[in-house]
């Protein structure tokens, strides 16, 4: 039997994830604030909804991946939101990068309406989604986590990493992971500029480093982007990168944790945004110290 699945948020990452779900044999209902972004999925058989209410009335399993905490709250709360319009026992799987406290608040709101909220932020760029090599981290009620895991495999997961019952755990892991990626990007860029200004072939250097000390995909992929300065079109914009670093710093403040590296990243990203570079890829963060 084909399962009716709803999907909200068709950005650079949401679109290939939604396509994976559609191709897995489910009936997919989609909603996006900018309706034109639904066209490619509609051509492949997705059913386009004109409102969140319409989508919620059709589906008891909803995926969402939206830009920030405010956007996620806006699709959940109010008379026109998911919570007021989903049936009891429905499951909302949130893939957005948000504050852990926001996940806690929204999980409680769903619970009050006898619905289930699962935190499942995702690691991977759009090309990883197309290749079905995403890594999802998940937290929330155990029974629902187990129910959701096969759906995440359909969505393009190569792995689903379980962080237990505490709903905020997965979002904390996501913030820590994005902080580490941004820190690595900054360090890669600075190392490239240092090598170049010292008369060393930086391409040759990173060819060696990415095959020896730093073999993880984050180093292999981002070092190539930085070396070639292919910052447009952006897979993940500087504006969104700054949003995530601000979330990291907010979470750090809430638990009284000093994070000087995150503060440096924030400054460099803000400098680039001040230059009108909010839509270049966040891998360009080290341009702020290039000169």
N, C-alpha and C positions, 0 to 999 in steps of 0.2 A: 504493500500500500504506500502510495506516495505521501510524504509528509508535507504539510503546508508550513513553510518557514518564511518569516518576515525579515527584512533587512533594511536598516536605516543608516545612511551615510555612505555615499558613493564618491569618495575622494580617490586619490591616487592609489591608496592601499585597499580601501573598501571595495572598489569595483572588481579587482581580480579575485578577492575573497568571495564576493557574492557570485561571481562567475563559477568559481569552484563548487560552491554549494548547488548552483543550478545544474551544473554538469554531473553532479553526483546522483541525479535522478529525482530530486525533490521538486515540489512545486514552490516557486519562489515569488513572493510578493515584495516589491521594493518601494521605498519612499525616499525622496531626497528633496531638500528645500529648493535646490535649483533643478527643476524638472528635466531640463535638457540632458542632464548627466545620466538619466535612466534609459536613454535611447538605445545604447549599445546592448544592454541587457534585455530590453523589450524585444529587440530583433531576434534574440536567441530564445525567447519564450517566457521571459519573466513577465509578471503581471504588475503593471504600474498603478500605484495608489495615489490619489490626490491629497490624502491627509493621513496623519498618524491614526486617527480614529478608524478610517476605512481599513488600514492595515491591521490594527489591533482586533477588529471584529472578525477578521478572516483567519488569524494565526494564533496559536498558543505557544509558539517558540519564536522569539525575536532576537536577532543579532543587531547590535548597534556599534558603530565606530564613528564618532563625531569628534570635532576639533578640540574641545576643552570642557572643563567642568560646567560652565554656564550652558553650553550647547546640550550637554547630556541632561542637565536638570530641566531644560526647556522641553525636551522630548518626553520626559517622564512625568513632570508635574502639571498641575492645572486641569481644567475641564477637558482640554483637547489633547492631553498627554496619555502616555501608555498606561499609567497606573489606574486612572479612572475608567479606562476603556478595555483593558485586557480581562479575559475571563479568569476566574479563580483557578489556581494551580498552574497558570501560565508561567513560562520561564523566559526571563530576559537575560541574555548573555552580553555583557558590556565589554567591548574590546578597547575602549578608549583609554588614553593615558591621562589619569586624573589623580587628584589628591586621595590618599587612603581614607581620609575622613568623609569625603564625598561618597565613596563607595559604601561606607558604613551607614551614612544617612539614607542613601537610596535603597539599600538592602532593607532597612527598617521600614521605609515607606512601602515597599513592595510587600513585605511581610504583613503589614497592617491591613493590606487588601487581599491577604491569602494567596499571594503570588511569590515567585522565587526570583531572586537576583543573584547572578553569578558573575564574579569578576574574572575576566580572562583577557588581559592585555596581551599584545602580540609583539614579538621581536621579528623583524624582517622587512626589507624594502620591497617595493612592488614586484621587482623581478623574482624575488624569493617566493612571493605569493603565486606568481604564474607557474613557477617550477614546483610548487607544493612543498616548499622547504621552510615553512614558517615554524617558529617555536612559540607556543602559547604557554603562559603561566596562568594557573587557575586556583581560585579559592572560593569557599562558600560551603553550603550544606553538603555533606558527603553524598547522600543519595542522589542529589541533583548533579553534583560534580561527575559522578559515574555515568549518569544519563547523558550529560553534555559531551563527554570525551569523544564518542564516535562522531558527533556533529562537527567537532573541531578538526578531526581527521578529514572529514569531507571538505572542510573550509580551507584545507591546505597545510595542515600541521604535519611536520615530520616528527615532532615530539610534542607531548603535552606534559608540562611539569606541574605536579600537584603540591600546593602549599597549604593544604589543610582547611579547617573549618572557619578560621578567622577571615572574614570577608576582605579586610583591608590588606591582607598579606601579599596578594598577587600584585596589587598596585604599588606597594612599597618596593617589591622586587623590580617592577618595571622602571620605577624612578631611579633606583640604584643602577640598573643596567644601562639606561639612557645616559646617566651621568658618566659612567665608565666609557661608553662609546664616544661621547663628546670630548672627554678628557684625552682619549686615544687619538682622536682626530686632531685636536689642538697640538698634541705632542708630535704627531706625524708631520704636520705642516711646519712646525718650528724646526724639526730636524732637517727637513728638506731645504728650508731657507739657510740654515747653518751650513749644510754641506755645499750648497751652491755658492754661497759667499766665501767659502773657504777653498774654492777651486776644485771641488770633488763632484764627480758625475753622480747626481742624486738618484737618477733612474737606476743606474747600476747598483748603487748602495741599497735601494729599497728592493731591488730584485733579489739581492742576497738576503736582506733582513726578513723579507716575507717568505723566504724558503727555509729559514733556519730558526731564528729566535722568535719570530712573530708570524706563525703559520695560520692563525685563525682567520676566518673569512673577513672579519671586521678590518684587519690590517691589510689583507690582500686587496680587498675591494676599494677601501677608502684611499689607500696609498696611490692606487691607479688614478682615481678621480682627482686627487690633489696634484699628482704629477702632471696630468694632462689638463688640469684646470677646467674640467667639464662640469661647471656648476649650474648650468642651465640646459634643458629644463630641469627643475628641481624635483627630486623624488620626495624630499622632506625639507621644507623651506626653513630659512633662518628664523622667520617669525615664529614658526612652530617649535623650533629648537629652543628659542628663548623662553617660550611658554613652558617647556618642559624643565628647563634649568630653574626658572622661577618656582615651579612646583617642588623641585628638589630642595631649594633653599627654604621654602615654606615648611616642608616636612621636617627639615633639619632644625629649624627654629622651634617647631612644636615639641621636639624631643631633646632640645638643648644640645645639639650636635654642631660643632664648628666644621665648616666645609670651605676652606679658602680657595680650593681649586674651582669649585662651583662659582664662587664670587668672581674669579678671574674670567671664567667662561661667560658669565652674565655681562661683564664689562665689555668684553670683545664683541659679543653679539649685539649689544646695544650700540656700540660704535659703528658697526656695519649697518644697522638699521637706520642710524642717523644719517648715513650716506645714501640712503634710499635703496639698500640692498636686501630688503626684507624677503624677496621672492627667489633669491639664489639658494642653492642647496646648502644645508647647514655644514657640510664638509668644508666650506670656505671660511669657517670661523677664524682660522689662523691668518687670514688676509689682514686682519686688524693689526697684526704685528709684523707684516711682511716687509715694510719699508725700514 
